């Protein structure tokens, strides 16, 4: 756990969140600034800075992020109609928390390009 990381503190229960799902390696919670009716963040319980810091040793946790995202989509009723999965990396992508997180976004027809 990184002491100054907001998402590490959320995973540890030090900062409140609205839990959607949890697994052995992941934690999913509602985004506080949703861009769609369903906007859930899936984070690894262990700190990884961002998607650019992922290496082969993270294979199991990255796979679990994706399977957790699918479970979130199913639980939120968006599995069949579709949803978007997004990793943001760096300042230009508006990544505001330096902890790997996967956005699960859906519940409405999403435009392209996003934003």
C-alpha positions in Angstrom: 0.0 0.0 0.0 1.2 3.5 -0.9 0.4 5.7 2.1 -0.3 8.8 0.0 -2.4 6.9 -2.6 -6.2 7.6 -2.5 -7.1 4.3 -4.0 -4.9 2.4 -1.6 -6.7 4.1 1.2 -10.0 3.2 -0.3 -9.0 -0.4 -0.6 -7.8 -0.4 3.0 -11.2 1.1 4.1 -9.6 4.3 5.3 -11.6 6.4 2.8 -15.3 5.7 2.1 -16.5 4.3 -1.2 -19.6 2.7 -2.6 -18.5 -0.9 -3.1 -19.9 -2.7 -6.1 -17.8 -5.9 -6.0 -14.6 -7.3 -4.5 -12.4 -10.2 -5.3 -9.2 -11.6 -3.9 -7.0 -9.2 -6.0 -9.5 -6.4 -7.0 -11.9 -3.9 -5.6 -14.7 -2.2 -7.6 -16.5 1.0 -6.5 -18.6 3.7 -8.0 -16.8 6.7 -9.6 -17.6 9.9 -7.7 -17.8 11.9 -11.0 -19.7 9.5 -13.3 -19.8 10.1 -17.0 -22.6 7.6 -17.6 -25.4 5.9 -15.5 -22.9 3.1 -14.8 -19.4 4.3 -14.0 -17.4 1.9 -11.8 -13.7 1.8 -11.1 -11.9 -1.5 -10.7 -8.6 -1.3 -9.0 -6.0 -3.9 -7.9 -5.7 -4.3 -4.2 -1.9 -4.0 -4.5 -0.5 -0.7 -5.7 0.5 -0.4 -9.4 1.1 3.1 -10.6 -0.7 2.8 -14.0 -1.1 0.7 -17.1 2.3 1.8 -18.3 3.9 0.2 -15.2 2.3 -3.2 -15.9 4.7 -6.0 -16.7 4.4 -9.8 -17.2 4.6 -10.3 -13.4 1.2 -8.5 -13.2 -0.6 -10.9 -15.6 -2.8 -12.5 -13.0 -4.0 -9.3 -11.5 -4.6 -7.7 -14.9 -6.7 -10.8 -15.9 -8.6 -10.4 -12.7 -9.3 -6.7 -13.4 -10.9 -7.8 -16.7 -12.9 -10.6 -15.2 -14.0 -8.3 -12.3 -15.1 -5.7 -14.9 -17.2 -8.3 -16.7 -18.8 -9.3 -13.4 -19.5 -5.6 -12.7 -21.1 -5.2 -16.1 -23.3 -8.3 -15.4 -24.3 -7.1 -11.9 -25.1 -3.6 -13.3 -27.2 -5.0 -16.1 -25.1 -3.7 -19.0 -23.4 -6.9 -20.1 -25.7 -7.6 -23.0 -26.1 -4.0 -24.4 -22.5 -3.1 -24.1 -20.0 -1.1 -22.0 -16.7 0.6 -22.3 -13.4 -0.3 -20.5 -10.9 2.5 -20.2 -7.4 2.7 -18.7 -6.0 6.3 -18.6 -2.3 6.8 -18.4 -0.7 10.2 -17.6 -1.6 13.8 -17.4 -2.8 14.2 -21.0 -5.3 11.4 -20.5 -6.6 13.2 -17.4 -5.4 10.4 -15.1 -5.9 12.0 -11.6 -4.9 9.1 -9.3 -1.6 7.3 -9.7 -3.0 3.8 -9.0 -3.9 1.4 -11.9 -7.7 1.6 -12.4 -10.1 0.3 -15.0 -13.2 2.4 -15.8 -16.3 0.3 -16.5 -18.7 2.7 -18.3 -22.2 2.1 -19.6 -25.9 2.3 -19.1 -26.4 4.5 -22.2 -25.3 4.7 -25.8 -21.7 5.9 -25.7 -20.3 8.3 -28.4 -17.0 8.1 -30.2 -14.6 9.7 -29.8 -15.2 9.8 -26.0 -15.3 13.2 -24.2 
